[in-house]
Amino acid sequence: MQAFFHRLLALDRRWIFLLVLISVTTPILVPIGLPVTTTSSTRNAFEYVEALKPGDLVWLSFDYGPSSAPENDPMAEAFLRQCFTKKVRVIITALYPLGGLGLANQAVAKVAAEFPEAKYGVDYINLGYKDGAAAVMRSLGQDITSAFPTDVNGRPVSEFPIMEGLRTIRQVQLVFTAATGLIGEYWITQVHAQFGTDVIIGPTAVSAPKYYAFINAGQLIGMLGGMKGAAEYEKLLAAKHEPLGKFYRSTADFTATKGMDGQTVLHGVILALIVMGNLAFFLTRGKKAGAA
Amino acid sequence: MDLTGFGTWLAAFLTLAAFSFLYKDNPFFRFAESLFAGVSLGYYVGNVLNQTLVPNLFTPLTQDFGGNWDLLVPGLLGLMLYMRGVPRIGWISRYALGIYVAYYIGVDFTRRIHGEVLPQIARTIMPLNSFSAATLVSLIFIVGVYSVLIYFFFSKEQNAVTRPIARLGTWFLMISFGAAFGFTVMGRVALLIGRLNFLILDWIYPTIGR
């Protein structure tokens, strides 16, 4: 046994990389469909959007790049599907410099194709990317068109019915930010604090812990923490709206729910490795001390 | 092969090149790393030019100069930043940088105080005149905040009273670091899942006709 633990401690870490690869790849090749439990922060976010009425106006900001797309894409797409299903109007922006706009364009095109009745400029509009997130948000509280004079294609926003009578972000019911880094925080500490607009955040898992403080302080409606949060949202959406339930059960595309299989398997493997590593360390340490 | 197919193969190659670092450092990884840095910069410049400078500066100035002449000021400040490239007149860029920094201090100061410090302090100061589950949570919260603050108070040497409180603070810190680490692992695994999903669902399966 001692020899086994000594060999374990001297194991080349590349074997662990291989184990991680196998643990994540297997559930992709053979989906397991493990259950996903929901948390109150995701349920609060979902219920808030469910309570919106047709014609209400929300703001969806793509504040992340390709480096966190597997976490943020599913939540942004799920939110957009919910809005289109409920006929809530959506204004889309991207404030993350490295790839936020490309991901926004991709997600909007994908979800809009699933809802052909949603009309561009009437039910939703893509205002594109703007540099300087904090300064842009400051402008949104004064005059939206000063920050976004045109849509993503360069057409003046005054041409679109969705922008009629819309002057500031105070008139928007909700901001949903799928975010990495600091930009998500700006929506809470600047837009919510100064203009009163409610905020739901979909941060990456790395950023999620800090947002619990904002939830506790009542500054956030809810949060979708990383891929797990996105999977929870998909589950709530699928249970509430049958067409979306059918979609999430049948789609060949990547969804957070599918990704959670790999998460769960790999977390089990990591826990086992931590236990084995600690066992090996403590058992062999005693022997070494005794030998010395 | 169409352009999308070529893009998928290229992305698959670059993904594998990045992963190859896990075995050991190699020229493929170095190539992918350098390409990523270069493309990111090019993308950022193009994005800012087309999505910010053209609609917010160039178009308003060319279409209605009289109504938008004030945009020359931020435009000029932006140009002044590049003066540091010419050592003889590099000092000019400091003025633009000073205004830039001052603007963001103004925006950020209000944001921090009004959006973060005051609401968080208000949440910490909870009434304790009745006992419920929420009161218990608030009590733990207060003990956590103050013990951690005492741990980070370095202006006076710790004594018999403050030392055990500071030790309690380290426990609160360890619990919060543990939670943060758990979330970090989940985030990094999500990125790996995303890449492997791409390799299997978007590259391998279509290539083998599945």
Interface residues (C-beta under 8 A of the other chain):
Chain A: R14 F17 V20 L21 V24 T25 I28 L29 S67 S68 A69 P70 E71 P97 L98 G99 L101 G128 Y129 K130 D131 G132 A134 A135 R138 A147 F148 P149 T150 V152 G154 Y186 I188 T189 Q190 H192 A193 Q194 T204 A205 V206 A208 P209 A213 N216 A217 G218 Q219 G225 G226 M227 K228 A252 F254 K258 G259 G262 Q263 L266 H267 I270
Chain B: L22 Y23 S40 Y43 Y44 N47 V48 Q51 T52 V54 P55 N56 T59 P60 Y103 Y104 V107 D108 T110 R111 R112 H114 G115 E116 P119 Q120 A122 R123 S176 A179 A180 F183 T184 V185 M186 G187 R188 V189 A190 L191 L192 I193 G194 R195 L196 N197 F198 I200 L201
